[in-house]
Every structure is written in C-alpha cells, then in structure tokens.
Amino acid sequence: MEENFADGFYTLTDEEGNESDFELIGQTEVDGVTYMALVPVDNDEEYVIFRVEEDENGDEILVTIEDDDEFEKVAAIFDEELFEDVDYDEDEDEEDEEDEE
C-alpha cells in the first residue's frame, strides 16, 4: 500500500490503485512494532489500524494487519488511548434527563 504524507493527512493507494484520504489520529508502539490509527477523511465514525514496515528501499509503508490476535491486541490499546476520556454512560444519562423533561 503506497502513501503520501502531509501534516497528519495520508493519501493511501490500495493494491487496485484506488486512492483514499486519511487523517492520523494515533500512533503507538507494541513489542517493538509501530502501528498507526487512521480515520478516513470522508467517514469519521470508524478508524483503521496499520502496521508500519520498511520496504526494500528502506521507505516506511503501511501494511494491513492480517493476524487476528495481533489486530485485537493493538485495537484494544488504541481504543483505550483514543477513547479513555469518553464516558458513554454520561451521554446516556443526559439523554435520559432530556427525555424526562
């Protein structure tokens, strides 16, 4: 997967040549491997996680995580880092109060 970097925004090109724009929302290292969480610019509801590797020229490339266990481990870390300040119960409580009024 090819990518172009510019101020936290990435244009990724998949194997079929389709380009998509993403914004970097998080980066972490797990067991010596760097991972990046990116959200599609046109859909901010879900994010994707890529492993950072080097190609034969020494350039960094983003690679899809194929191993389910590796993905689950990294996804749990990103969920904790990215959403630790979100209190879903508080949002539900506010909605309940509004419904009562």
LUMGU-84252 format. One record per atom (N, C-alpha, C, O): residue in one letter; x, y, z. Coordinates in pm, whole numbers, padded with zeros to 5 digits, always signed. Atoms other than C-alpha are relative to their C-alpha. Layout:
BEGIN
aXYZ ...
END
This chain:
BEGIN
m+00085-00117+00000 m+00000+00000+00000 m+00090+00123+00000 m+00175+00138+00088 e-00080-00121+00007 e+00153+00332-00104 e-00069+00111+00076 e-00191+00111+00093 e+00058-00111-00070 e+00107+00652+00087 e+00079+00127-00025 e+00199+00123-00053 n-00061-00132+00007 n+00178+01024+00064 n-00034+00069+00131 n-00150+00071+00172 f+00020-00059-00131 f+00226+01212+00392 f-00001+00152-00010 f+00080+00210-00083 a+00002-00145-00005 a+00131+01575+00459 a-00074+00044+00126 a-00197+00036+00132 d+00059-00058-00122 d+00072+01722+00806 d-00108-00087+00064 d-00215-00037+00098 g+00094+00088-00066 g-00102+01419+00952 g-00109-00053-00090 g-00196-00128-00045 f+00096+00053+00097 f-00305+01351+00639 f+00074-00090-00098 f+00185-00059-00141 y-00063+00101+00084 y-00230+01049+00422 y-00092-00034-00116 y-00213-00050-00098 t+00072+00054+00114 t-00338+00951+00074 t+00055-00139-00023 t+00171-00156-00061 l-00042+00139+00014 l-00325+00572+00061 l-00050-00055-00132 l-00162-00027-00175 t+00036+00066+00125 t-00327+00373-00259 t+00000-00150+00023 t+00101-00208+00062 d+00009+00144-00023 d-00451+00015-00237 d+00055-00078-00119 d+00102-00020-00216 e-00056+00088+00102 e-00346-00284-00448 e-00066+00019-00136 e-00007-00014-00239 e+00073-00019+00125 e-00607-00195-00711 e+00017+00140-00058 e-00041+00172-00162 g-00026-00135+00048 g-00484+00164-00749 g-00099+00104+00047 g-00092+00219+00004 n+00099-00095-00052 n-00773+00326-00561 n+00064+00084+00110 n+00129+00030+00200 e-00055-00090-00101 e-00672+00632-00357 e-00108+00041+00098 e-00223+00065+00059 s+00091-00045-00106 s-00833+00727-00024 s+00080+00090+00093 s+00197+00065+00120 d-00064-00093-00093 d-00754+01015+00213 d-00034-00036+00143 d-00148-00068+00176 f+00014+00034-00141 f-00698+00951+00583 f+00068+00105+00086 f+00160+00175+00041 e-00064-00087-00099 e-00612+01154+00892 e+00054-00087+00113 e-00015-00177+00162 l-00062+00073-00110 l-00374+01022+01157 l-00065+00044+00131 l-00069+00163+00162 i+00059-00034-00130 i-00548+01002+01496 i+00078-00062+00115 i+00054-00028+00231 g-00079+00060-00106 g-00298+00791+01687 g+00113-00085-00054 g+00105-00139-00164 q-00114+00084+00035 q+00033+00611+01679 q+00054-00060+00129 q+00064+00009+00230 t-00052+00066-00119 t+00173+00357+01923 t+00100-00108-00042 t+00103-00152-00156 e-00095+00108+00023 e+00449+00101+01954 e-00034-00115+00094 e-00053-00096+00214 v+00031+00120-00076 v+00376-00254+02068 v+00103-00106-00037 v+00118-00143-00153 d-00101+00104+00022 d+00652-00513+02109 d+00100+00039-00109 d+00140-00044-00190 g-00099-00047+00096 g+00890-00300+01903 g-00053+00028-00139 g+00025+00059-00229 v+00061-00024+00130 v+00645-00257+01614 v-00087+00125+00011 v-00162+00140+00108 t+00080-00123+00001 t+00487+00080+01525 t-00130-00024-00074 t-00133-00088-00179 y+00133+00009+00061 y+00115+00099+01448 y-00059+00140-00008 y-00032+00225+00076 m+00066-00128+00018 m-00091+00389+01318 m-00151-00021-00012 m-00197-00113-00080 a+00146-00001+00013 a-00463+00455+01359 a-00037+00119-00088 a+00001+00232-00060 l+00040-00102+00096 l-00613+00648+01070 l-00150-00003-00018 l-00212-00109-00016 v+00143-00009+00025 v-00964+00771+01010 v-00020+00055-00141 v+00044+00153-00179 p+00027-00051+00134 p-01099+00813+00656 p-00055+00143+00009 p-00141+00171+00092 v+00043-00140-00002 v-01149+01183+00581 v-00150+00011-00027 v-00216+00098+00029 d+00142-00007+00036 d-01494+01114+00434 d-00091-00081+00092 d-00212-00086+00069 n+00080+00079-00094 n-01609+00890+00724 n+00073-00002+00134 n+00163-00084+00154 d-00072-00011-00126 d-01502+00987+01076 d-00058-00089+00111 d-00025-00072+00228 e+00060+00086-00101 e-01706+00717+01252 e+00086-00122+00033 e+00076-00174+00144 e-00083+00117-00023 e-01455+00431+01215 e+00144+00031-00035 e+00171+00112-00124 y-00140-00016+00035 y-01080+00413+01215 y+00059-00134-00038 y+00005-00239-00005 v-00070+00121+00042 v-00838+00165+01064 v+00139+00002+00060 v+00195+00108+00089 i-00132+00013-00060 i-00510+00035+01203 i+00093-00066-00101 i+00059-00167-00163 f-00101+00055+00088 f-00197-00028+01000 f+00128-00023+00079 f+00157+00049+00175 r-00133+00024-00054 r+00141-00174+01091 r+00098+00075-00091 r+00084+00073-00214 v-00101-00071+00076 v+00441+00038+00984 v+00117-00095-00023 v+00172-00152+00072 e-00113+00085+00038 e+00709-00159+00797 e+00089+00078-00096 e+00052+00185-00143 e-00090-00058+00099 e+01004-00078+00573 e-00001-00087-00125 e+00001-00210-00116 d-00009+00077+00124 d+01010-00176+00207 d+00147-00024-00034 d+00235+00011+00043 e-00136+00036+00039 e+01318-00295+00020 e+00091+00122-00019 e+00213+00108-00019 n-00078-00123+00015 n+01428+00069-00030 n+00022+00072+00132 n+00086+00177+00136 g-00012-00063-00131 g+01408+00149+00342 g-00106+00104+00027 g-00100+00174+00129 d+00109-00095-00018 d+01094+00360+00298 d-00108-00062+00089 d-00134-00182+00081 e+00109+00049-00084 e+00816+00333+00555 e-00124-00022-00085 e-00159+00061-00168 i+00126+00030+00065 i+00500+00168+00428 i-00100-00045+00105 i-00061-00093+00212 l+00106+00044-00091 l+00167+00095+00595 l-00057-00131-00052 l-00088-00144-00171 v+00041+00134+00037 v+00056-00268+00596 v-00122-00040+00082 v-00128-00014+00202 t+00118+00052-00068 t-00280-00421+00681 t+00040-00112+00094 t+00124-00195+00060 i-00028+00105-00098 i-00272-00641+00992 i-00087-00120-00034 i-00209-00113-00026 e+00073+00121+00039 e-00368-00993+00883 e-00029-00092+00119 e-00131-00161+00119 d+00014+00090-00114 d-00325-01176+01216 d-00106+00053+00097 d-00094+00166+00145 d+00110-00044-00086 d-00644-01159+01426 d+00045+00032+00142 d+00001+00132+00200 d-00047-00024-00136 d-00463-01185+01761 d+00079+00130+00009 d+00062+00208+00103 e-00077-00124+00004 e-00220-00908+01668 e-00093+00120-00011 e-00076+00220+00059 f+00093-00111+00018 f-00506-00687+01550 f-00078+00029+00127 f-00091+00144+00167 e+00079-00019-00123 e-00716-00743+01864 e+00083+00066+00110 e+00034+00153+00181 k-00089-00056-00102 k-00419-00662+02089 k+00023+00149-00024 k+00013+00230+00067 v-00029-00140+00034 v-00336-00339+01906 v-00128+00083+00005 v-00126+00197+00052 a+00127-00073-00003 a-00703-00238+01866 a-00041+00033+00142 a-00093+00142+00167 a+00034-00026-00140 a-00756-00270+02242 a+00083+00115+00055 a+00032+00198+00131 i-00087-00109-00046 i-00461-00039+02305 i-00047+00133-00058 i-00057+00232+00014 f+00049-00124+00061 f-00587+00221+02056 f-00134+00041+00059 f-00156+00159+00085 d+00130-00034-00060 d-00941+00201+02196 d+00019+00067+00135 d-00048+00165+00167 e-00026-00058-00132 e-00805+00271+02543 e+00062+00139-00012 e+00020+00231+00058 e-00068-00129+00016 e-00576+00555+02427 e-00091+00105-00061 e-00093+00220-00015 l+00079-00098+00074 l-00821+00721+02190 l-00131+00035+00067 l-00182+00146+00051 f+00134-00020-00054 f-01141+00683+02387 f-00006-00005+00151 f-00115-00021+00207 e-00001+00009-00145 e-01033+00681+02752 e-00076+00114+00065 e-00127+00098+00176 d+00069-00115-00058 d-01187+01025+02808 d-00149+00002-00031 d-00222+00085+00021 v+00141+00005+00037 v-01522+00931+02655 v-00076-00079+00106 v-00042-00193+00137 d+00084+00067-00099 d-01786+00848+02915 d-00136-00026-00063 d-00223+00062-00065 y+00124+00033+00069 y-02064+00669+02731 y-00119+00002+00094 y-00229+00037+00052 d+00109-00002-00098 d-02273+00636+03050 d-00049+00141+00023 d-00169+00164+00038 e+00038-00139-00021 e-02268+01013+03096 e-00090+00048-00113 e-00189+00118-00088 d+00083-00038+00114 d-02408+01064+02743 d-00140-00059+00012 d-00238+00009-00017 e+00131+00064-00016 e-02688+00816+02813 e-00080+00066+00111 e-00201+00083+00098 d+00067-00067-00111 d-02768+00986+03146 d-00059+00133-00044 d-00171+00167-00006 e+00049-00129+00049 e-02801+01324+02972 e-00121-00020-00090 e-00216+00058-00082 e+00114+00027+00087 e-03035+01174+02710 e-00121-00039+00083 e-00233+00004+00052 d+00110+00040-00086 d-03247+01015+02985 d-00063+00121+00069 d-00185+00130+00081 e+00050-00122-00066 e-03275+01352+03164 e-00082+00083-00098 e-00185+00138-00061 e+00073-00077+00100 e-03384+01522+02841 e-00134-00065-00031 e-00233+00005-00053 d+00124+00072+00027 d-03647+01253+02780 d-00102+00023+00110 d-00222+00026+00083 e+00089-00017-00114 e-03792+01309+03128 e-00064+00138+00000 e-00172+00156+00058 e+00052-00137-00001 e-03843+01682+03065 e-00112+00020-00092 e-00165+00130-00101 
END
